[in-house]
Amino acid sequence: MTPAHTCRSLGLALLLGATLIALPAQARLRDRPAGHEAHEAAASTTPDAAPTVARITAPGDREFTLQHGGLTRHYRVHVPPSHKPEQATALVLAFHGGGGNMDVQANDRYYGQISKADQLGYVVVFPNGYSRLPGGKLATWNAGACCGAARDKGIDDVGFVRALLARLKQQLNVDPARVFATGISNGGMMSYRLACEMADSFTAIAAVAGTDNTLTCTPSRPVSVLHIHARDDERVLFNGGAGSQASQMTNFVAVPKNMAKWAALNGCQPEPERVLEVPGAYCEAFSGCRGGAQVKLCVTETGGHSWPGGRKPLGGAQGSTAISATELIGDFFMKR
């Protein structure tokens, strides 16, 4: 089924990220370091092509806007307490699911990504997808065949990420060899699109509950991939298809096909080896990949459409506790 046959309704598109629909913006932090307010306000309204952008030199949480493609785009930056501006930092871009927003993804109660950044010492950035709403809620990413208004309107989300990285490299001392993307559901799919089209910028990606649904994929170099998925995911089915609660979305790529594709793109051995087995979950890795890349799959038996080890923003049955997606992703990235 092609995107032309999918439902153009945002309401149906949001079924993919139903567990991630935005809550009140309780995570929208305003405690910016003293003395930075004026500089950051100037930076947030400066076009991305401007010659100067205020540097971020102190730990803390900040929110910015960036003009791209005729739209005002938003992103949040979390700098860990151990940050030293003179040292090049690893950078993780964390993409929310369809129907979510950057505040939900940055909420440590659900995903623990700020705590992990503090523990491992990297900067984590939470971009906001395209939204018709002024506050940026109910946002989606144009990941190819999915999702929602971002896909239907042809939003240039890859261009936005390119502009965002250029801005972040002005704001921070970024290590270009340690730039990563992760996300859940539609956000995981967006991470795959970046691996396909921005392999020059990303060393590795990690996707949770969202397979590669790009329309074309010709990465310029190997990109390491970690994929995490529940076997009983009811929205992005493990073996492919639309899912019982997203019947008019698109036919999502099956997890086994997804992994075979990336093993081939990275020149890995075609058959994976079991590298972890615990009650309720296992991980497999493809060996022999070009350029030292890795391709790894972790599967939970239960948990549905969720972030293993985390909590669902809207409640309901929780994800698997057999593994922690946050721990696996942090370790996968920081070993690059």
Salt bridges, closest charged atoms under 4 A:
GLU40 OE1 - ARG32 NH1 3.87
GLU40 OE2 - HIS36 ND1 3.63
GLU40 OE2 - ARG62 NE 2.67
ASP61 OD2 - HIS78 ND1 2.88
GLU63 OE2 - ARG28 NH1 2.76
ASP103 OD2 - ARG28 NH2 2.97
ASP103 OD1 - ARG76 NH1 2.90
ASP118 OD1 - HIS78 NE2 2.64
ASP152 OD1 - ARG8 NH1 2.76
ASP152 OD1 - ARG151 NE 2.85
ASP156 OD2 - HIS68 NE2 3.18
ASP157 OD1 - ARG73 NH2 2.90
ASP175 OD2 - ARG178 NE 2.96
GLU197 OE2 - ARG193 NE 2.66
ASP200 OD2 - ARG162 NH1 3.75
ASP212 OD2 - LYS261 NZ 2.85
ASP233 OD2 - HIS229 NE2 3.38
ASP233 OD2 - HIS305 ND1 2.96
GLU234 OE2 - ARG235 NH1 2.73
GLU277 OE2 - ARG274 NH1 3.45
GLU284 OE2 - ARG274 NH2 3.31
GLU301 OE1 - ARG231 NE 3.64
GLU327 OE1 - LYS116 NZ 2.63
